Each structure stands twice: as C-alpha cells, then as structure tokens.
Amino acid sequence: MKRKLADLHLHSTASDGKLEPASVINHAFECGLKAVSLTDHDTIKGLPEAEMQARQLGLEFINGVELSTFFDGRECHILGYGFDADDEDLWKVLNHQVCQRNDRAGAMIDELNKLGFEITFDEVWAEADNAPISRVHIARVMLGKRYCATQNEVFLKFLGNDAPAYVPFELINAEDGIAAIHRAGGVAILAHPSNYYLYEDLKKLMDWGIDGFEYIHPSHNYTQQMKYFNHAKNFDLLITGGSDFHGYLNKDFINLGLVGIDIEHYHKLAKEITRQSKNIELT
C-alpha cells in the first residue's frame, strides 16, 4: 500500500521559488501528495492562491510561512503553521522582515559593485517581482549576466555566509518569532535543524515555546532524522517535514512527492493548531 504523504515545506514566486503558488500545488497534486503547506520566506502573500488551488484539487492545506530569525549569533528559520493570515501583529513582523531584506540586498549589491560587477537594485527588484528579496534573486541576475555558471558558484564565491559580498541583516530574534506565530494562533517548528543545534540550543528553543522539529528534510540523513524524531518523542513535541521545494533545480522535482511526512503526523499538527486556537479564544 502506497504511503500517504504530506509536504509541509514548499516555496513559490511569492518568495524565492520559481513557480507561481497555484503551479506549486498542481505539481504537488500530480506527485500524489495528500496534504501541503506553502511556506514562503517572510511572506504569506501566496497563501490565498495556493489554498484555493489545493481546495479545488482536494488536497488538505494548512497556512505556512518560513520566518527568518536570529538565534545566538546566527540565522535560524522557524516554520509557522495554522496561524490566522489576517493577524495584524504577524503582518507587522513580516513587513519588518521584508524591509530588512531589501536593505540587505542594497548593501550586498554595493559590495558586488565594488568587486567590479555591474548590477543594480532595480534589476534585482525586477527579478524578485514584488517578492521579498533574497540572495537567490541577486544570484539569478548574476547568472543572467553570465558572471557565473551556476547558482552554487555564485554563493560559493560571492554571496555565501563567508563570501566577500555577504552582508548580514537584522532579524527578529527567535524567541520573538515563536511568540509572534503563537499570538496569531499557529504552531512554531524549527526548520531543517541538521547539525546546527546542540542539545543546549534545542533546550533554549523549547523554553521559548518551540512546538516541534522539522525532522524530514532533503539535507537530513537518517541519523539526523532519528535525532529530531526522538527529541520530539521524548519531549512530547510535533514532527514535520517536507521537500523544501523551490522549483529551479532538478532535485526539487525529484524530491517532491518523495520527501515528506506520513499523513498521520500532518493530522497531529492540525489537531494541535485547533487546540491552540481554542486556547487563544478563551484567554
């Protein structure tokens, strides 16, 4: 019997993905997925289109976002699920993130100009097409001008965390990000933790209210999967997972429909969201 899978980590053109939200959902459906969430970076503008398409196709759907936060000197991504997409405080947080992303993009473009690359903010803005600007959008402009052969080369030589044109940006801290998701009625999940977090780090995030871990992700080997599965089991937390689909690499399409979680874990997530929403209504 074929496993029924949910993919709770998908990106669209609303952030740094290649496909429109509805197209992402179409591909998910064609790959046999039963439940999905669109989790664009620091924006929820693609959710209405994605949800409408999912409903038309009979897919279970849950609101999602991948929130960029700051944790102990490094970037930490928090996945939010099941929140009220009209929550004003959440929109304020996301708008702040977008402003920070745009400011960083301008600074990184300045650094690239100093290195001799002729790139303008307007070109990158056009590439982003009203989405929050990410390093991927800058990389695409560089590829379009044939400054590099592949996106990996752009990041390795110029835009990666240790590369000469990298500029950090001011993010909401992880504790406040988790709280913002909770206030909007959602649950907060640590995204693709891999080997980046020691037990002490996870304990701090749990003290701040993290609701679970993304244990299935293309970057996780079996040992890492079991590490976070067991942490979640020992502390009665949720587990999620997904393909981190962006739609511009062959491996994205290979992973879609294969890298995901059993539908039972999706239903546990949905049940917890319902419980938290009821608790907010009572307070």
C-alpha positions as CSV (number, residue, x, y, z in Angstrom):
1,M,0.0,0.0,0.0
2,K,1.4,3.4,-1.0
3,R,2.2,5.8,1.8
4,K,0.1,8.9,2.1
5,L,2.4,11.8,2.4
6,A,2.3,15.5,3.3
7,D,4.8,18.1,2.2
8,L,4.9,21.0,4.6
9,H,7.8,22.9,3.1
10,L,7.1,24.5,-0.3
11,H,8.2,27.8,-1.8
12,S,6.7,29.8,-4.7
13,T,7.3,33.1,-6.5
14,A,5.9,34.8,-3.5
15,S,9.4,34.5,-2.1
16,D,12.3,32.8,-3.9
17,G,10.6,29.9,-5.7
18,K,10.4,29.7,-9.5
19,L,6.7,28.6,-9.8
20,E,3.5,30.5,-9.0
21,P,1.7,29.3,-5.9
22,A,-1.1,27.5,-7.8
23,S,1.5,25.8,-10.0
24,V,3.4,24.5,-7.0
25,I,0.2,23.0,-5.7
26,N,-0.5,21.4,-9.1
27,H,2.9,19.7,-9.1
28,A,2.3,18.5,-5.5
29,F,-1.0,17.0,-6.5
30,E,0.4,15.3,-9.6
31,C,3.1,13.8,-7.4
32,G,0.4,12.1,-5.3
33,L,0.7,14.2,-2.1
34,K,-2.3,14.3,0.1
35,A,-1.6,17.5,2.2
36,V,0.6,20.5,1.7
37,S,1.6,23.9,3.1
38,L,3.1,26.8,1.3
39,T,5.9,28.2,3.5
40,D,7.4,31.2,1.6
41,H,10.2,33.2,3.3
42,D,8.9,36.0,5.4
43,T,5.7,36.4,3.4
44,I,2.2,35.0,3.3
45,K,1.0,36.7,0.2
46,G,0.9,33.5,-1.8
47,L,-1.4,31.6,0.6
48,P,-4.8,32.6,-0.8
49,E,-3.9,31.4,-4.3
50,A,-2.3,28.2,-3.0
51,E,-5.2,27.4,-0.7
52,M,-7.8,27.9,-3.4
53,Q,-5.9,25.6,-5.8
54,A,-5.5,23.0,-3.1
55,R,-9.2,23.0,-2.3
56,Q,-10.1,22.6,-5.9
57,L,-7.8,19.6,-6.2
58,G,-9.0,18.0,-2.9
59,L,-5.7,18.4,-1.1
60,E,-5.6,19.2,2.6
61,F,-4.0,22.5,3.1
62,I,-2.6,24.5,6.0
63,N,-1.3,28.1,6.2
64,G,2.5,28.3,6.4
65,V,5.5,30.6,6.5
66,E,9.2,30.3,6.9
67,L,10.3,33.1,9.3
68,S,13.9,34.2,9.3
69,T,15.1,34.8,12.9
70,F,18.2,35.4,14.8
71,F,19.5,32.9,17.4
72,D,22.7,33.1,19.3
73,G,24.6,35.0,16.5
74,R,23.3,33.1,13.6
75,E,20.3,32.8,11.3
76,C,17.5,30.4,12.4
77,H,14.5,29.6,10.4
78,I,11.2,29.0,12.1
79,L,8.3,27.4,10.3
80,G,4.9,28.7,11.3
81,Y,1.7,26.7,10.6
82,G,-2.0,27.2,11.0
83,F,-1.9,30.9,12.0
84,D,-4.5,33.5,11.3
85,A,-3.3,35.0,8.0
86,D,-5.1,38.3,8.9
87,D,-3.3,38.8,12.2
88,E,-2.1,42.4,12.3
89,D,0.9,41.7,14.6
90,L,2.1,38.9,12.3
91,W,1.8,41.2,9.3
92,K,3.9,43.9,11.2
93,V,6.6,41.3,11.8
94,L,6.6,40.2,8.2
95,N,6.7,43.7,6.9
96,H,9.7,44.4,9.1
97,Q,11.4,41.4,7.7
98,V,10.8,42.5,4.1
99,C,12.3,45.9,4.8
100,Q,15.4,44.3,6.3
101,R,15.7,42.0,3.3
102,N,15.5,44.9,0.9
103,D,18.1,47.0,2.9
104,R,20.5,44.0,2.9
105,A,20.0,43.4,-0.8
106,G,21.1,47.0,-1.5
107,A,24.2,46.6,0.7
108,M,25.1,43.3,-1.0
109,I,24.7,44.9,-4.4
110,D,27.0,47.7,-3.3
111,E,29.6,45.1,-2.3
112,L,29.3,43.4,-5.6
113,N,29.7,46.7,-7.4
114,K,33.0,47.2,-5.5
115,L,34.1,43.8,-6.8
116,G,33.5,45.0,-10.4
117,F,30.1,43.5,-11.1
118,E,27.6,45.8,-12.9
119,I,24.4,45.0,-11.1
120,T,21.7,47.5,-9.9
121,F,19.0,47.3,-7.3
122,D,16.3,47.8,-9.9
123,E,17.5,44.7,-11.8
124,V,17.3,42.6,-8.6
125,W,13.9,44.1,-7.7
126,A,12.6,43.2,-11.1
127,E,13.9,39.7,-10.7
128,A,12.1,39.4,-7.3
129,D,8.9,40.6,-8.9
130,N,7.5,42.1,-5.7
131,A,8.6,39.1,-3.5
132,P,10.9,39.7,-0.5
133,I,14.4,40.0,-2.0
134,S,16.7,37.1,-1.2
135,R,20.2,36.2,-2.2
136,V,18.7,33.9,-4.8
137,H,17.3,36.8,-6.7
138,I,20.7,38.5,-6.7
139,A,22.3,35.2,-7.9
140,R,19.8,34.9,-10.8
141,V,20.7,38.4,-12.0
142,M,24.4,37.4,-11.9
143,L,23.7,34.2,-13.8
144,G,21.7,36.2,-16.4
145,K,24.7,38.4,-17.0
146,R,26.9,35.3,-17.1
147,Y,29.1,36.3,-14.3
148,C,28.9,32.7,-13.0
149,A,27.9,29.4,-14.5
150,T,25.7,28.1,-11.6
151,Q,23.9,29.4,-8.6
152,N,26.1,27.3,-6.4
153,E,29.2,29.1,-7.8
154,V,27.6,32.5,-7.1
155,F,27.0,31.6,-3.4
156,L,30.4,29.9,-3.0
157,K,32.4,32.8,-4.5
158,F,30.3,35.9,-3.6
159,L,27.1,35.5,-1.7
160,G,27.6,32.7,0.8
161,N,27.9,33.4,4.6
162,D,31.7,33.6,4.4
163,A,31.9,35.2,0.9
164,P,33.1,38.7,0.2
165,A,29.8,40.2,-0.8
166,Y,27.8,38.7,2.1
167,V,26.0,41.2,4.4
168,P,24.1,40.1,7.5
169,F,20.7,41.6,8.2
170,E,18.8,42.5,11.3
171,L,16.2,39.9,12.1
172,I,13.6,39.4,14.7
173,N,15.1,37.1,17.4
174,A,13.9,33.5,17.6
175,E,12.1,33.9,20.9
176,D,10.0,36.8,19.5
177,G,9.4,35.0,16.2
178,I,8.0,32.0,18.1
179,A,5.8,34.3,20.2
180,A,4.5,36.1,17.1
181,I,3.4,32.8,15.5
182,H,1.7,31.7,18.7
183,R,-0.1,35.0,19.1
184,A,-1.5,34.5,15.6
185,G,-2.8,31.1,16.6
186,G,-0.2,29.0,14.9
187,V,2.5,26.5,15.9
188,A,6.2,27.1,15.6
189,I,8.6,24.5,14.2
190,L,12.4,24.6,14.0
191,A,13.2,24.3,10.3
192,H,15.9,22.0,8.9
193,P,18.0,21.9,12.1
194,S,20.6,19.4,10.7
195,N,23.7,19.5,12.8
196,Y,23.5,23.2,13.6
197,Y,22.0,22.8,17.1
198,L,23.4,21.4,20.3
199,Y,21.1,20.0,22.9
200,E,21.6,23.2,24.9
201,D,20.3,25.2,21.9
202,L,17.3,23.0,21.5
203,K,16.5,23.3,25.2
204,K,16.6,27.1,24.9
205,L,14.2,27.0,21.9
206,M,11.9,24.6,23.8
207,D,12.0,27.0,26.8
208,W,10.8,29.7,24.4
209,G,7.9,27.5,23.3
210,I,9.0,25.8,20.1
211,D,6.3,23.3,19.3
212,G,8.4,20.8,17.3
213,F,11.1,20.0,14.8
214,E,11.3,19.5,11.0
215,Y,12.8,16.1,11.1
216,I,12.3,15.2,7.4
217,H,14.3,17.4,5.0
218,P,16.5,16.8,2.0
219,S,19.6,17.9,3.9
220,H,18.9,15.4,6.8
221,N,20.5,11.9,6.8
222,Y,18.9,9.1,8.7
223,T,20.9,9.8,11.9
224,Q,19.7,13.4,11.9
225,Q,16.1,12.4,11.2
226,M,16.1,10.0,14.2
227,K,17.8,12.6,16.4
228,Y,14.9,15.0,16.0
229,F,12.3,12.3,15.9
230,N,13.5,11.1,19.3
231,H,13.8,14.6,20.7
232,A,10.2,15.3,19.7
233,K,9.0,12.0,21.2
234,N,10.9,12.5,24.5
235,F,9.5,16.0,25.0
236,D,6.0,15.4,23.5
237,L,6.6,17.8,20.6
238,L,5.5,17.7,17.0
239,I,7.4,16.5,14.0
240,T,7.0,17.8,10.5
241,G,8.9,17.6,7.2
242,G,8.9,18.4,3.5
243,S,11.0,18.8,0.4
244,D,11.9,22.5,0.6
245,F,10.7,22.7,-3.0
246,H,11.8,25.8,-4.9
247,G,11.3,24.6,-8.4
248,Y,14.6,25.7,-10.1
249,L,16.7,22.6,-9.5
250,N,16.2,19.1,-10.8
251,K,16.4,17.7,-7.3
252,D,13.4,19.8,-6.3
253,F,11.2,17.9,-8.7
254,I,12.8,14.6,-7.7
255,N,12.2,15.2,-4.0
256,L,8.6,16.4,-4.5
257,G,6.3,13.6,-3.6
258,L,9.1,11.6,-2.1
259,V,10.4,13.7,0.8
260,G,7.6,14.3,3.2
261,I,5.9,13.0,6.4
262,D,3.2,10.4,6.8
263,I,-0.3,12.0,6.8
264,E,-0.8,11.0,10.4
265,H,1.8,13.5,11.5
266,Y,0.0,16.2,9.5
267,H,-3.2,15.4,11.3
268,K,-1.5,15.6,14.7
269,L,-0.2,19.1,13.6
270,A,-3.7,20.1,12.6
271,K,-5.1,18.9,15.9
272,E,-2.6,20.9,17.9
273,I,-3.3,24.0,15.9
274,T,-7.0,23.6,16.7
275,R,-6.2,23.2,20.3
276,Q,-4.0,26.3,20.5
277,S,-6.6,28.4,18.6
278,K,-9.2,27.4,21.1
279,N,-6.9,28.4,24.0
280,I,-6.4,31.8,22.4
281,E,-10.1,32.4,22.1
282,L,-10.6,31.5,25.8
283,T,-7.9,34.0,27.1
